[in-house]
Each structure stands twice: as structure tokens, then as C-alpha cells.
Amino acid sequence: MNRQRIWAGWIITILMALLLLMDSSMKILQVPAILEQAAKNGFSAGEMFAVGIVLLVCLVLYLIPRTSVLGAVLLTGYLGGAAEANFHAHMGAGLIAFPVIVGVFVWAGLWPREPRLAALLPWRR
């Protein structure tokens, strides 16, 4: 496998991991601005804490090479739920699309470093 592709995959993965770790941390640490926005969308502080823990578990699974595909699948579900929650709260198109874009980058980071994905979903030239 091409070393440059693997490095590119890890760089994308690390950038997405930092973004998702920040998101998870703000929910777990109960940052007031996050709780205020969540309350407007119908989420309690306890629910946001639980969501932060779920995100953190999914992220850890994504970062462990043996469980990275499972982690990517779970993060895709999490981010799909985030997009739906934003849609349900009548947020703007950018805030609805953002979790979807992050999900695309989650898979973009995994694809170059996970040969099982290329075998499962081969690109045609």
C-alpha cells in the first residue's frame, strides 16, 4: 500500500478525531453554551452528557485500527442523528450539512489506510 496514501488517511483521521474529541468534551464537561443550545433543541444536560460519552466511545473505536471500520459505521450513525436533530430544530442548511460533511471525511480518512474497504467497495478506473 502506498505510504503517502496511508499518511494522508491518518492526517484526515487525526483532524476529524480532534474535531469530534472537542465536541465530545464540550458535552461531557457540560459547557454552558452547549447546554443552552441543546435546551433550545429539547435536550437536557443529562442527555447531552450521555451523547458525549457515546461519541467518545465511537471515536475510540474509530481510532483503534482493529475496530476502525466499526467506529466509522457508528460515527456515521451518530453524525446522521446530529444532522437530523439540526434539521428538526430548523437550523440553517450549513448546520444541517456539517455533520454529513464530517461523516464523509471520517470515511475519507479511513479509506486509504484500511485495505478491507477497497476490497469491499472497489473504485473503478
N, CA, C and O atoms as a printed pandas DataFrame, in Angstrom:
     atom_number atom_name residue_name chain_id  residue_number  x_coord  y_coord  z_coord
0              1         N          MET        A               1    0.844   -1.185    0.000
1              2        CA          MET        A               1    0.000    0.000    0.000
2              3         C          MET        A               1    0.886    1.244    0.000
3              4         O          MET        A               1    1.939    1.263    0.638
4              5         N          ASN        A               2    0.469    2.247   -0.694
5              6        CA          ASN        A               2    1.227    3.480   -0.844
6              7         C          ASN        A               2    1.350    4.209    0.497
7              8         O          ASN        A               2    0.351    4.516    1.148
8              9         N          ARG        A               3    2.580    4.475    0.888
9             10        CA          ARG        A               3    2.846    5.126    2.170
10            11         C          ARG        A               3    2.239    6.526    2.255
11            12         O          ARG        A               3    1.763    6.932    3.316
12            13         N          GLN        A               4    2.252    7.257    1.154
13            14        CA          GLN        A               4    1.678    8.612    1.140
14            15         C          GLN        A               4    0.166    8.563    1.374
15            16         O          GLN        A               4   -0.387    9.404    2.083
16            17         N          ARG        A               5   -0.493    7.577    0.774
17            18        CA          ARG        A               5   -1.938    7.423    0.987
18            19         C          ARG        A               5   -2.240    7.119    2.451
19            20         O          ARG        A               5   -3.186    7.662    3.021
20            21         N          ILE        A               6   -1.446    6.265    3.047
21            22        CA          ILE        A               6   -1.662    5.921    4.451
22            23         C          ILE        A               6   -1.480    7.157    5.326
23            24         O          ILE        A               6   -2.282    7.406    6.226
24            25         N          TRP        A               7   -0.435    7.928    5.065
25            26        CA          TRP        A               7   -0.210    9.157    5.837
26            27         C          TRP        A               7   -1.349   10.152    5.647
27            28         O          TRP        A               7   -1.809   10.772    6.606
28            29         N          ALA        A               8   -1.797   10.301    4.409
29            30        CA          ALA        A               8   -2.918   11.213    4.142
30            31         C          ALA        A               8   -4.154   10.759    4.913
31            32         O          ALA        A               8   -4.867   11.577    5.495
32            33         N          GLY        A               9   -4.401    9.455    4.915
33            34        CA          GLY        A               9   -5.534    8.916    5.668
34            35         C          GLY        A               9   -5.425    9.211    7.149
35            36         O          GLY        A               9   -6.403    9.610    7.782
36            37         N          TRP        A              10   -4.232    9.016    7.708
37            38        CA          TRP        A              10   -4.052    9.290    9.138
38            39         C          TRP        A              10   -4.180   10.777    9.455
39            40         O          TRP        A              10   -4.708   11.138   10.507
40            41         N          ILE        A              11   -3.710   11.632    8.571
41            42        CA          ILE        A              11   -3.839   13.081    8.805
42            43         C          ILE        A              11   -5.319   13.478    8.834
43            44         O          ILE        A              11   -5.752   14.207    9.727
44            45         N          ILE        A              12   -6.088   12.998    7.857
45            46        CA          ILE        A              12   -7.528   13.289    7.850
46            47         C          ILE        A              12   -8.189   12.709    9.095
47            48         O          ILE        A              12   -9.024   13.360    9.723
48            49         N          THR        A              13   -7.814   11.486    9.446
49            50        CA          THR        A              13   -8.382   10.827   10.630
50            51         C          THR        A              13   -8.094   11.634   11.890
51            52         O          THR        A              13   -8.987   11.843   12.711
52            53         N          ILE        A              14   -6.872   12.082   12.043
53            54        CA          ILE        A              14   -6.498   12.836   13.244
54            55         C          ILE        A              14   -7.240   14.167   13.303
55            56         O          ILE        A              14   -7.685   14.577   14.375
56            57         N          LEU        A              15   -7.379   14.840   12.175
57            58        CA          LEU        A              15   -8.121   16.103   12.161
58            59         C          LEU        A              15   -9.584   15.890   12.557
59            60         O          LEU        A              15  -10.138   16.664   13.338
60            61         N          MET        A              16  -10.198   14.853   12.024
61            62        CA          MET        A              16  -11.592   14.547   12.387
62            63         C          MET        A              16  -11.686   14.117   13.848
63            64         O          MET        A              16  -12.649   14.450   14.539
64            65         N          ALA        A              17  -10.687   13.381   14.311
65            66        CA          ALA        A              17  -10.682   12.943   15.709
66            67         C          ALA        A              17  -10.586   14.142   16.655
67            68         O          ALA        A              17  -11.260   14.175   17.685
68            69         N          LEU        A              18   -9.763   15.112   16.314
69            70        CA          LEU        A              18   -9.645   16.309   17.152
70            71         C          LEU        A              18  -10.965   17.076   17.199
71            72         O          LEU        A              18  -11.390   17.538   18.258
72            73         N          LEU        A              19  -11.602   17.205   16.049
73            74        CA          LEU        A              19  -12.895   17.893   15.985
74            75         C          LEU        A              19  -13.939   17.162   16.836
75            76         O          LEU        A              19  -14.653   17.787   17.621
76            77         N          LEU        A              20  -14.021   15.839   16.677
77            78        CA          LEU        A              20  -15.017   15.065   17.410
78            79         C          LEU        A              20  -14.679   14.973   18.892
79            80         O          LEU        A              20  -15.582   14.921   19.727
80            81         N          LEU        A              21  -13.389   14.954   19.233
81            82        CA          LEU        A              21  -12.988   14.963   20.645
82            83         C          LEU        A              21  -13.392   16.277   21.310
83            84         O          LEU        A              21  -13.846   16.287   22.454
84            85         N          MET        A              22  -13.226   17.379   20.589
85            86        CA          MET        A              22  -13.650   18.673   21.126
86            87         C          MET        A              22  -15.165   18.674   21.351
87            88         O          MET        A              22  -15.638   19.127   22.394
88            89         N          ASP        A              23  -15.918   18.172   20.383
89            90        CA          ASP        A              23  -17.373   18.108   20.504
90            91         C          ASP        A              23  -17.777   17.243   21.691
91            92         O          ASP        A              23  -18.621   17.635   22.497
92            93         N          SER        A              24  -17.176   16.083   21.792
93            94        CA          SER        A              24  -17.472   15.174   22.898
94            95         C          SER        A              24  -17.124   15.802   24.251
95            96         O          SER        A              24  -17.902   15.716   25.201
96            97         N          SER        A              25  -15.972   16.423   24.324
97            98        CA          SER        A              25  -15.517   17.039   25.581
98            99         C          SER        A              25  -16.461   18.140   26.042
99           100         O          SER        A              25  -16.759   18.247   27.232
100          101         N          MET        A              26  -16.929   18.954   25.110
101          102        CA          MET        A              26  -17.833   20.046   25.485
102          103         C          MET        A              26  -19.147   19.497   26.034
103          104         O          MET        A              26  -19.739   20.089   26.937
104          105         N          LYS        A              27  -19.599   18.382   25.500
105          106        CA          LYS        A              27  -20.825   17.769   26.004
106          107         C          LYS        A              27  -20.602   17.117   27.369
107          108         O          LYS        A              27  -21.432   17.256   28.268
108          109         N          ILE        A              28  -19.494   16.413   27.523
109          110        CA          ILE        A              28  -19.193   15.733   28.783
110          111         C          ILE        A              28  -18.918   16.743   29.896
111          112         O          ILE        A              28  -19.355   16.557   31.032
112          113         N          LEU        A              29  -18.192   17.812   29.566
113          114        CA          LEU        A              29  -17.840   18.830   30.567
114          115         C          LEU        A              29  -18.980   19.809   30.833
115          116         O          LEU        A              29  -18.861   20.699   31.676
116          117         N          GLN        A              30  -20.092   19.638   30.104
117          118        CA          GLN        A              30  -21.292   20.444   30.319
118          119         C          GLN        A              30  -21.019   21.947   30.137
119          120         O          GLN        A              30  -21.367   22.762   30.991
120          121         N          VAL        A              31  -20.394   22.287   29.015
121          122        CA          VAL        A              31  -20.117   23.688   28.692
122          123         C          VAL        A              31  -21.452   24.433   28.581
123          124         O          VAL        A              31  -22.331   24.010   27.829
124          125         N          PRO        A              32  -21.615   25.548   29.327
125          126        CA          PRO        A              32  -22.902   26.246   29.365
126          127         C          PRO        A              32  -23.478   26.620   27.995
127          128         O          PRO        A              32  -24.681   26.474   27.778
128          129         N          ALA        A              33  -22.650   27.093   27.081
129          130        CA          ALA        A              33  -23.157   27.471   25.752
130          131         C          ALA        A              33  -23.730   26.259   25.016
131          132         O          ALA        A              33  -24.728   26.377   24.305
132          133         N          ILE        A              34  -23.108   25.114   25.185
133          134        CA          ILE        A              34  -23.591   23.882   24.548
134          135         C          ILE        A              34  -24.913   23.460   25.181
135          136         O          ILE        A              34  -25.853   23.091   24.476
136          137         N          LEU        A              35  -24.984   23.516   26.509
137          138        CA          LEU        A              35  -26.213   23.129   27.212
138          139         C          LEU        A              35  -27.365   24.070   26.872
139          140         O          LEU        A              35  -28.511   23.635   26.756
140          141         N          GLU        A              36  -27.066   25.347   26.713
141          142        CA          GLU        A              36  -28.098   26.326   26.376
142          143         C          GLU        A              36  -28.688   26.038   24.988
143          144         O          GLU        A              36  -29.905   26.040   24.800
144          145         N          GLN        A              37  -27.797   25.793   24.026
145          146        CA          GLN        A              37  -28.269   25.483   22.674
146          147         C          GLN        A              37  -29.014   24.148   22.665
147          148         O          GLN        A              37  -30.028   24.008   21.981
148          149         N          ALA        A              38  -28.523   23.180   23.413
149          150        CA          ALA        A              38  -29.175   21.873   23.478
150          151         C          ALA        A              38  -30.568   21.983   24.088
151          152         O          ALA        A              38  -31.504   21.319   23.643
152          153         N          ALA        A              39  -30.698   22.821   25.103
153          154        CA          ALA        A              39  -32.004   23.012   25.745
154          155         C          ALA        A              39  -33.004   23.608   24.757
155          156         O          ALA        A              39  -34.182   23.250   24.773
156          157         N          LYS        A              40  -32.542   24.514   23.900
157          158        CA          LYS        A              40  -33.422   25.089   22.878
158          159         C          LYS        A              40  -33.913   24.018   21.905
159          160         O          LYS        A              40  -34.986   24.137   21.314
160          161         N          ASN        A              41  -33.108   22.977   21.754
161          162        CA          ASN        A              41  -33.459   21.891   20.841
162          163         C          ASN        A              41  -34.141   20.721   21.552
163          164         O          ASN        A              41  -34.408   19.687   20.940
164          165         N          GLY        A              42  -34.418   20.891   22.842
165          166        CA          GLY        A              42  -35.159   19.872   23.566
166          167         C          GLY        A              42  -34.318   18.816   24.261
167          168         O          GLY        A              42  -34.854   17.785   24.668
168          169         N          PHE        A              43  -33.018   19.037   24.410
169          170        CA          PHE        A              43  -32.137   18.077   25.076
170          171         C          PHE        A              43  -31.781   18.565   26.475
171          172         O          PHE        A              43  -31.476   19.742   26.672
172          173         N          SER        A              44  -31.820   17.655   27.444
173          174        CA          SER        A              44  -31.437   18.001   28.807
174          175         C          SER        A              44  -29.920   17.870   28.967
175          176         O          SER        A              44  -29.236   17.314   28.108
176          177         N          ALA        A              45  -29.415   18.392   30.079
177          178        CA          ALA        A              45  -27.979   18.296   30.366
178          179         C          ALA        A              45  -27.555   16.836   30.490
179          180         O          ALA        A              45  -26.485   16.459   30.011
180          181         N          GLY        A              46  -28.374   16.025   31.121
181          182        CA          GLY        A              46  -28.063   14.607   31.263
182          183         C          GLY        A              46  -27.997   13.893   29.926
183          184         O          GLY        A              46  -27.142   13.035   29.706
184          185         N          GLU        A              47  -28.906   14.257   29.042
185          186        CA          GLU        A              47  -28.895   13.654   27.702
186          187         C          GLU        A              47  -27.638   14.068   26.942
187          188         O          GLU        A              47  -27.050   13.258   26.226
188          189         N          MET        A              48  -27.232   15.307   27.091
189          190        CA          MET        A              48  -26.032   15.768   26.395
190          191         C          MET        A              48  -24.784   15.077   26.942
191          192         O          MET        A              48  -23.860   14.769   26.189
192          193         N          PHE        A              49  -24.760   14.836   28.250
193          194        CA          PHE        A              49  -23.641   14.089   28.833
194          195         C          PHE        A              49  -23.578   12.693   28.218
195          196         O          PHE        A              49  -22.505   12.230   27.832
196          197         N          ALA        A              50  -24.730   12.022   28.127
197          198        CA          ALA        A              50  -24.781   10.677   27.549
198          199         C          ALA        A              50  -24.366   10.701   26.073
199          200         O          ALA        A              50  -23.652    9.808   25.616
200          201         N          VAL        A              51  -24.806   11.707   25.336
201          202        CA          VAL        A              51  -24.430   11.836   23.924
202          203         C          VAL        A              51  -22.915   12.020   23.808
203          204         O          VAL        A              51  -22.291   11.451   22.912
204          205         N          GLY        A              52  -22.327   12.800   24.694
205          206        CA          GLY        A              52  -20.878   12.998   24.690
206          207         C          GLY        A              52  -20.124   11.704   24.953
207          208         O          GLY        A              52  -19.090   11.449   24.335
208          209         N          ILE        A              53  -20.633   10.888   25.863
209          210        CA          ILE        A              53  -19.999    9.596   26.164
210          211         C          ILE        A              53  -20.111    8.665   24.955
211          212         O          ILE        A              53  -19.139    8.006   24.587
212          213         N          VAL        A              54  -21.289    8.612   24.341
213          214        CA          VAL        A              54  -21.487    7.768   23.152
214          215         C          VAL        A              54  -20.522    8.193   22.051
215          216         O          VAL        A              54  -19.887    7.349   21.420
216          217         N          LEU        A              55  -20.412    9.494   21.820
217          218        CA          LEU        A              55  -19.494    9.995   20.798
218          219         C          LEU        A              55  -18.062    9.600   21.122
219          220         O          LEU        A              55  -17.322    9.179   20.233
220          221         N          LEU        A              56  -17.666    9.729   22.363
221          222        CA          LEU        A              56  -16.306    9.384   22.764
222          223         C          LEU        A              56  -16.022    7.896   22.538
223          224         O          LEU        A              56  -14.946    7.542   22.057
224          225         N          VAL        A              57  -16.963    7.032   22.876
225          226        CA          VAL        A              57  -16.788    5.590   22.660
226          227         C          VAL        A              57  -16.655    5.292   21.168
227          228         O          VAL        A              57  -15.781    4.527   20.761
228          229         N          CYS        A              58  -17.521    5.897   20.353
229          230        CA          CYS        A              58  -17.440    5.702   18.895
230          231         C          CYS        A              58  -16.090    6.178   18.359
231          232         O          CYS        A              58  -15.493    5.528   17.500
232          233         N          LEU        A              59  -15.620    7.299   18.864
233          234        CA          LEU        A              59  -14.345    7.858   18.426
234          235         C          LEU        A              59  -13.184    6.944   18.792
235          236         O          LEU        A              59  -12.288    6.724   17.977
236          237         N          VAL        A              60  -13.191    6.412   20.003
237          238        CA          VAL        A              60  -12.127    5.485   20.420
238          239         C          VAL        A              60  -12.119    4.261   19.512
239          240         O          VAL        A              60  -11.057    3.822   19.071
240          241         N          LEU        A              61  -13.297    3.709   19.229
241          242        CA          LEU        A              61  -13.374    2.554   18.323
242          243         C          LEU        A              61  -12.830    2.910   16.938
243          244         O          LEU        A              61  -12.169    2.089   16.302
244          245         N          TYR        A              62  -13.102    4.113   16.475
245          246        CA          TYR        A              62  -12.623    4.571   15.173
246          247         C          TYR        A              62  -11.100    4.692   15.129
247          248         O          TYR        A              62  -10.486    4.445   14.092
248          249         N          LEU        A              63  -10.502    5.067   16.234
249          250        CA          LEU        A              63   -9.053    5.282   16.264
250          251         C          LEU        A              63   -8.248    4.006   16.455
251          252         O          LEU        A              63   -7.053    3.991   16.159
252          253         N          ILE        A              64   -8.860    2.947   16.935
253          254        CA          ILE        A              64   -8.167    1.672   17.110
254          255         C          ILE        A              64   -8.208    0.941   15.766
255          256         O          ILE        A              64   -9.293    0.656   15.259
256          257         N          PRO        A              65   -7.055    0.635   15.186
257          258        CA          PRO        A              65   -7.054    0.026   13.851
258          259         C          PRO        A              65   -7.932   -1.229   13.716
259          260         O          PRO        A              65   -8.587   -1.399   12.688
260          261         N          ARG        A              66   -7.959   -2.094   14.707
261          262        CA          ARG        A              66   -8.761   -3.321   14.613
262          263         C          ARG        A              66  -10.264   -3.045   14.591
263          264         O          ARG        A              66  -11.027   -3.838   14.039
264          265         N          THR        A              67  -10.692   -1.945   15.178
265          266        CA          THR        A              67  -12.126   -1.638   15.262
266          267         C          THR        A              67  -12.494   -0.378   14.486
267          268         O          THR        A              67  -13.579    0.173   14.670
268          269         N          SER        A              68  -11.596    0.076   13.624
269          270        CA          SER        A              68  -11.809    1.360   12.937
270          271         C          SER        A              68  -13.034    1.354   12.030
271          272         O          SER        A              68  -13.731    2.364   11.935
272          273         N          VAL        A              69  -13.309    0.239   11.365
273          274        CA          VAL        A              69  -14.477    0.194   10.479
274          275         C          VAL        A              69  -15.759    0.256   11.304
275          276         O          VAL        A              69  -16.690    0.979   10.952
276          277         N          LEU        A              70  -15.809   -0.497   12.396
277          278        CA          LEU        A              70  -16.966   -0.427   13.302
278          279         C          LEU        A              70  -17.128    0.994   13.823
279          280         O          LEU        A              70  -18.243    1.516   13.852
280          281         N          GLY        A              71  -16.034    1.630   14.237
281          282        CA          GLY        A              71  -16.097    3.004   14.721
282          283         C          GLY        A              71  -16.615    3.953   13.661
283          284         O          GLY        A              71  -17.397    4.853   13.968
284          285         N          ALA        A              72  -16.190    3.769   12.404
285          286        CA          ALA        A              72  -16.664    4.632   11.318
286          287         C          ALA        A              72  -18.156    4.437   11.078
287          288         O          ALA        A              72  -18.877    5.402   10.825
288          289         N          VAL        A              73  -18.621    3.193   11.155
289          290        CA          VAL        A              73  -20.058    2.924   10.983
290          291         C          VAL        A              73  -20.843    3.600   12.106
291          292         O          VAL        A              73  -21.864    4.239   11.852
292          293         N          LEU        A              74  -20.374    3.462   13.337
293          294        CA          LEU        A              74  -21.069    4.074   14.476
294          295         C          LEU        A              74  -21.021    5.597   14.407
295          296         O          LEU        A              74  -22.011    6.262   14.711
296          297         N          LEU        A              75  -19.883    6.152   14.012
297          298        CA          LEU        A              75  -19.799    7.614   13.855
298          299         C          LEU        A              75  -20.731    8.104   12.752
299          300         O          LEU        A              75  -21.307    9.187   12.860
300          301         N          THR        A              76  -20.881    7.313   11.696
301          302        CA          THR        A              76  -21.806    7.679   10.626
302          303         C          THR        A              76  -23.233    7.768   11.169
303          304         O          THR        A              76  -23.972    8.699   10.850
304          305         N          GLY        A              77  -23.608    6.787   11.992
305          306        CA          GLY        A              77  -24.932    6.832   12.606
306          307         C          GLY        A              77  -25.089    8.026   13.526
307          308         O          GLY        A              77  -26.115    8.706   13.503
308          309         N          TYR        A              78  -24.067    8.282   14.339
309          310        CA          TYR        A              78  -24.095    9.430   15.255
310          311         C          TYR        A              78  -24.251   10.733   14.470
311          312         O          TYR        A              78  -25.089   11.571   14.802
312          313         N          LEU        A              79  -23.445   10.889   13.437
313          314        CA          LEU        A              79  -23.471   12.131   12.657
314          315         C          LEU        A              79  -24.772   12.267   11.875
315          316         O          LEU        A              79  -25.260   13.380   11.678
316          317         N          GLY        A              80  -25.335   11.155   11.431
317          318        CA          GLY        A              80  -26.650   11.203   10.792
318          319         C          GLY        A              80  -27.705   11.685   11.767
319          320         O          GLY        A              80  -28.585   12.463   11.401
320          321         N          GLY        A              81  -27.621   11.225   13.009
321          322        CA          GLY        A              81  -28.540   11.696   14.042
322          323         C          GLY        A              81  -28.354   13.176   14.328
323          324         O          GLY        A              81  -29.325   13.892   14.567
324          325         N          ALA        A              82  -27.110   13.636   14.304
325          326        CA          ALA        A              82  -26.837   15.054   14.523
326          327         C          ALA        A              82  -27.435   15.894   13.386
327          328         O          ALA        A              82  -28.009   16.957   13.623
328          329         N          ALA        A              83  -27.294   15.406   12.166
329          330        CA          ALA        A              83  -27.877   16.132   11.025
330          331         C          ALA        A              83  -29.400   16.194   11.160
331          332         O          ALA        A              83  -30.009   17.233   10.905
332          333         N          GLU        A              84  -30.010   15.076   11.561
333          334        CA          GLU        A              84  -31.464   15.053   11.728
334          335         C          GLU        A              84  -31.901   15.974   12.856
335          336         O          GLU        A              84  -32.906   16.672   12.725
336          337         N          ALA        A              85  -31.161   15.989   13.968
337          338        CA          ALA        A              85  -31.503   16.871   15.083
338          339         C          ALA        A              85  -31.426   18.334   14.648
339          340         O          ALA        A              85  -32.279   19.141   15.018
340          341         N          ASN        A              86  -30.412   18.670   13.871
341          342        CA          ASN        A              86  -30.294   20.037   13.361
342          343         C          ASN        A              86  -31.433   20.364   12.401
343          344         O          ASN        A              86  -31.968   21.473   12.422
344          345         N          PHE        A              87  -31.800   19.407   11.568
345          346        CA          PHE        A              87  -32.927   19.606   10.651
346          347         C          PHE        A              87  -34.221   19.796   11.434
347          348         O          PHE        A              87  -35.012   20.691   11.137
348          349         N          HIS        A              88  -34.428   18.950   12.428
349          350        CA          HIS        A              88  -35.636   19.013   13.245
350          351         C          HIS        A              88  -35.735   20.344   14.004
351          352         O          HIS        A              88  -36.833   20.849   14.240
352          353         N          ALA        A              89  -34.584   20.903   14.380
353          354        CA          ALA        A              89  -34.548   22.174   15.101
354          355         C          ALA        A              89  -34.608   23.371   14.149
355          356         O          ALA        A              89  -34.482   24.516   14.585
356          357         N          HIS        A              90  -34.797   23.115   12.861
357          358        CA          HIS        A              90  -34.905   24.166   11.840
358          359         C          HIS        A              90  -33.663   25.046   11.783
359          360         O          HIS        A              90  -33.754   26.262   11.613
360          361         N          MET        A              91  -32.500   24.412   11.927
361          362        CA          MET        A              91  -31.248   25.156   11.790
362          363         C          MET        A              91  -30.971   25.356   10.306
363          364         O          MET        A              91  -31.609   24.736    9.455
364          365         N          GLY        A              92  -30.033   26.211   10.011
365          366        CA          GLY        A              92  -29.717   26.510    8.617
366          367         C          GLY        A              92  -29.118   25.322    7.886
367          368         O          GLY        A              92  -28.700   24.339    8.499
368          369         N          ALA        A              93  -29.084   25.428    6.581
369          370        CA          ALA        A              93  -28.571   24.342    5.738
370          371         C          ALA        A              93  -27.121   24.001    6.067
371          372         O          ALA        A              93  -26.730   22.836    6.009
372          373         N          GLY        A              94  -26.329   25.001    6.410
373          374        CA          GLY        A              94  -24.930   24.751    6.759
374          375         C          GLY        A              94  -24.785   23.885    7.995
375          376         O          GLY        A              94  -23.944   22.987    8.033
376          377         N          LEU        A              95  -25.602   24.148    9.010
377          378        CA          LEU        A              95  -25.539   23.351   10.240
378          379         C          LEU        A              95  -26.133   21.959   10.046
379          380         O          LEU        A              95  -25.777   21.022   10.760
380          381         N          ILE        A              96  -27.024   21.830    9.095
381          382        CA          ILE        A              96  -27.562   20.503    8.785
382          383         C          ILE        A              96  -26.526   19.704    7.992
383          384         O          ILE        A              96  -26.352   18.508    8.225
384          385         N          ALA        A              97  -25.850   20.354    7.068
385          386        CA          ALA        A              97  -24.876   19.674    6.211
386          387         C          ALA        A              97  -23.562   19.374    6.923
387          388         O          ALA        A              97  -22.863   18.436    6.540
388          389         N          PHE        A              98  -23.210   20.141    7.944
389          390        CA          PHE        A              98  -21.903   19.986    8.591
390          391         C          PHE        A              98  -21.659   18.569    9.103
391          392         O          PHE        A              98  -20.598   18.015    8.815
392          393         N          PRO        A              99  -22.585   17.945    9.851
393          394        CA          PRO        A              99  -22.320   16.569   10.295
394          395         C          PRO        A              99  -22.175   15.587    9.131
395          396         O          PRO        A              99  -21.415   14.623    9.224
396          397         N          VAL        A             100  -22.891   15.827    8.053
397          398        CA          VAL        A             100  -22.776   14.961    6.879
398          399         C          VAL        A             100  -21.375   15.086    6.275
399          400         O          VAL        A             100  -20.764   14.086    5.898
400          401         N          ILE        A             101  -20.879   16.301    6.187
401          402        CA          ILE        A             101  -19.538   16.541    5.651
402          403         C          ILE        A             101  -18.480   15.898    6.546
403          404         O          ILE        A             101  -17.527   15.298    6.049
404          405         N          VAL        A             102  -18.646   16.021    7.858
405          406        CA          VAL        A             102  -17.714   15.373    8.788
406          407         C          VAL        A             102  -17.743   13.865    8.579
407          408         O          VAL        A             102  -16.697   13.216    8.598
408          409         N          GLY        A             103  -18.930   13.304    8.381
409          410        CA          GLY        A             103  -19.044   11.869    8.122
410          411         C          GLY        A             103  -18.297   11.446    6.863
411          412         O          GLY        A             103  -17.655   10.396    6.840
412          413         N          VAL        A             104  -18.380   12.255    5.830
413          414        CA          VAL        A             104  -17.642   11.963    4.599
414          415         C          VAL        A             104  -16.149   11.958    4.884
415          416         O          VAL        A             104  -15.429   11.087    4.395
416          417         N          PHE        A             105  -15.676   12.920    5.669
417          418        CA          PHE        A             105  -14.252   12.970    5.998
418          419         C          PHE        A             105  -13.827   11.835    6.929
419          420         O          PHE        A             105  -12.678   11.394    6.876
420          421         N          VAL        A             106  -14.728   11.360    7.774
421          422        CA          VAL        A             106  -14.419   10.192    8.613
422          423         C          VAL        A             106  -14.062    9.011    7.708
423          424         O          VAL        A             106  -13.060    8.331    7.930
424          425         N          TRP        A             107  -14.898    8.773    6.678
425          426        CA          TRP        A             107  -14.630    7.671    5.752
426          427         C          TRP        A             107  -13.442    7.978    4.848
427          428         O          TRP        A             107  -12.693    7.071    4.487
428          429         N          ALA        A             108  -13.261    9.240    4.479
429          430        CA          ALA        A             108  -12.116    9.618    3.638
430          431         C          ALA        A             108  -10.806    9.379    4.365
431          432         O          ALA        A             108   -9.796    9.065    3.734
432          433         N          GLY        A             109  -10.806    9.521    5.671
433          434        CA          GLY        A             109   -9.604    9.235    6.446
434          435         C          GLY        A             109   -9.352    7.754    6.603
435          436         O          GLY        A             109   -8.204    7.321    6.707
436          437         N          LEU        A             110  -10.412    6.980    6.622
437          438        CA          LEU        A             110  -10.278    5.537    6.821
438          439         C          LEU        A             110   -9.931    4.810    5.523
439          440         O          LEU        A             110   -9.162    3.850    5.542
440          441         N          TRP        A             111  -10.481    5.251    4.412
441          442        CA          TRP        A             111  -10.321    4.558    3.132
442          443         C          TRP        A             111   -8.859    4.271    2.758
443          444         O          TRP        A             111   -8.538    3.129    2.430
444          445         N          PRO        A             112   -7.961    5.270    2.796
445          446        CA          PRO        A             112   -6.584    4.997    2.350
446          447         C          PRO        A             112   -5.794    4.085    3.284
447          448         O          PRO        A             112   -4.801    3.492    2.863
448          449         N          ARG        A             113   -6.205    3.963    4.521
449          450        CA          ARG        A             113   -5.428    3.178    5.479
450          451         C          ARG        A             113   -6.069    1.844    5.832
451          452         O          ARG        A             113   -5.550    1.106    6.670
452          453         N          GLU        A             114   -7.198    1.529    5.196
453          454        CA          GLU        A             114   -7.900    0.285    5.501
454          455         C          GLU        A             114   -8.124   -0.512    4.217
455          456         O          GLU        A             114   -9.071   -0.236    3.480
456          457         N          PRO        A             115   -7.264   -1.499    3.939
457          458        CA          PRO        A             115   -7.373   -2.250    2.686
458          459         C          PRO        A             115   -8.683   -3.034    2.551
459          460         O          PRO        A             115   -9.111   -3.319    1.432
460          461         N          ARG        A             116   -9.322   -3.385    3.665
461          462        CA          ARG        A             116  -10.593   -4.120    3.599
462          463         C          ARG        A             116  -11.680   -3.291    2.916
463          464         O          ARG        A             116  -12.571   -3.848    2.275
464          465         N          LEU        A             117  -11.615   -1.984    3.045
465          466        CA          LEU        A             117  -12.624   -1.135    2.401
466          467         C          LEU        A             117  -12.474   -1.144    0.886
467          468         O          LEU        A             117  -13.466   -1.197    0.158
468          469         N          ALA        A             118  -11.236   -1.093    0.415
469          470        CA          ALA        A             118  -11.006   -1.121   -1.026
470          471         C          ALA        A             118  -11.487   -2.441   -1.619
471          472         O          ALA        A             118  -11.992   -2.473   -2.742
472          473         N          ALA        A             119  -11.330   -3.529   -0.868
473          474        CA          ALA        A             119  -11.801   -4.831   -1.355
474          475         C          ALA        A             119  -13.325   -4.903   -1.326
475          476         O          ALA        A             119  -13.936   -5.545   -2.181
476          477         N          LEU        A             120  -13.931   -4.253   -0.353
477          478        CA          LEU        A             120  -15.378   -4.299   -0.207
478          479         C          LEU        A             120  -16.086   -3.388   -1.210
479          480         O          LEU        A             120  -17.087   -3.778   -1.811
480          481         N          LEU        A             121  -15.563   -2.181   -1.386
481          482        CA          LEU        A             121  -16.154   -1.195   -2.291
482          483         C          LEU        A             121  -15.095   -0.672   -3.249
483          484         O          LEU        A             121  -14.615    0.449   -3.083
484          485         N          PRO        A             122  -14.724   -1.459   -4.243
485          486        CA          PRO        A             122  -13.642   -1.025   -5.132
486          487         C          PRO        A             122  -14.054    0.124   -6.047
487          488         O          PRO        A             122  -15.165    0.146   -6.576
488          489         N          TRP        A             123  -13.157    1.061   -6.221
489          490        CA          TRP        A             123  -13.356    2.158   -7.180
490          491         C          TRP        A             123  -12.947    1.659   -8.552
491          492         O          TRP        A             123  -11.972    0.918   -8.681
492          493         N          ARG        A             124  -13.668    2.049   -9.551
493          494        CA          ARG        A             124  -13.334    1.671  -10.931
494          495         C          ARG        A             124  -12.560    2.817  -11.584
495          496         O          ARG        A             124  -12.866    3.990  -11.371
496          497         N          ARG        A             125  -11.569    2.464  -12.369
497          498        CA          ARG        A             125  -10.801    3.488  -13.080
498          499         C          ARG        A             125  -11.297    3.637  -14.477
499          500         O          ARG        A             125  -10.773    4.454  -15.234
